[in-house]
């Protein structure tokens, strides 16, 4: 699904990713953990196409050069990034935006666009399944949302888009246990053989609910260690310094 | 320009009325106008808009053809909501329909045969309006009557080389305990440029409510100066919204006097200026009564060598204790050639007062664009969503839901069609 080979990324002449290698196959869940400033969010941003980075190395997404795709093309081809800090967009109704975004993706994949009624039916059932209060749909996009509501909104969008490859950038940060379960449910419901996840997190807590196939430790822009889900528990005990 | 205008006036004043008293007052206004001429940037109120320059760049002559009575049809009525209507064609009253109202409660006439208005103040465009107005609306909403549907004043123009200068007055009195919603909708069906100069007055008596909306569908070379004066008495509430996206030059100047206690004034607006447009909103809110409140929120999008201006002043008289006055103007500039000027002012002589003003300008947020694009939207769609969202935030202040939705639709269309 995603093959990252010797990926380097610089911003303002500062090297953030320094030769990162990672191979994610269909159906796998990978977790990336690492201290602050190790490059976790940069990795998520670079993969989803954020501008401003100087990049070398290669990333193949479904065997094609990811860097040849624009931001929206990546999304349309099934790459989804759940933001660490979802943006507040004043004046934009959440439900309308979710519909526009879902239809943009459906259109690019040759699927029929949903009308307002069809969309509402879909989004309400997804929200109910994730126990997300549908009231957020009538509010302005992320405006005045609590940290938890913003993250839930990301998970709702992920479940609407049904991506092939989802990247969760510290979606668990700052969440209470109930919200954490919603995030985990969002991932676990979508989990199947054709879908992969890259979960970026600081804490092992989320990984109690989502069992990853692999856990990687990112240090100074490189994968320093890879293990199975037990590695997360070990990290929790000994900290990053002793890895 | 001025010499031509003199002969235009001479001719006009001979033909518009046979009454000497009215001619005399019009002449006085014109003479007073001549002593100062078109406003230029040396005047504080016009420091960001050199109207003298703007008008001379756009017009060789200002002409009024009173014989131009050619009938033209207009059937593009607003279909989104039911409303009462008054039509003005090329500046003259044409027809009306108040079918949703009790016609004993709405009294109106046009201003074609007078009265005349004595020269007052130094606003030269108001003096020009007093000299040249051809018609207008005098409307009373009688005591205790709440209009059921909004009134749309359609100003329809078919400007041409010989008829490009139009002056109008709307004079409206909302009596005690009565209510009215008005949308002034100005449309030029021709591409020949016009200069539309309006001077409006609204009196809101005790416990009354007026919601006043301005919308223009003028063409890209038209100029519109729209002056509004309001006097608001005890516990009356004035709500104004300006949607400003068409015409080359559009300046709205609103003076709002909160004369008596518990009165309030809301002046909000959304401006989308592009391709050399020059749009300005200038407000002056005077708190004269105790426990009065005012809110202003103006949002502008500025692109392609265009310019928007917000000049807003809140004045609090020493008697106006417990005043609440808020003002916020925000602008987003889409390119380097565009300009946004803001001059917020507070002048406060009372001590128990809450007042604030804020003004910001910036670019579209790159991170927000990235966020929206990461959800499958292309750059243009993402930017359009942000532009619409930014402007909608001001439109959301409108409390008449039908007109709010109509304005949101107009913004949607205008932004989507913009290239």
Interface residues (C-beta under 8 A of the other chain):
Chain A: X48 X49 X50 X51 X70 X71 X72 X74 X75 X76 X80 X81 X83 X86 X87 X89 X90 X91 X92 X97 X100 X101 X102 X104 X105 X108 X140 X141 X157 X161
Chain B: X365 X366 X367 X368 X370 X371 X372 X373 X374 X375 X376 X377 X378 X379 X381 X382 X385 X386 X388 X389 X390 X391 X392 X393 X396
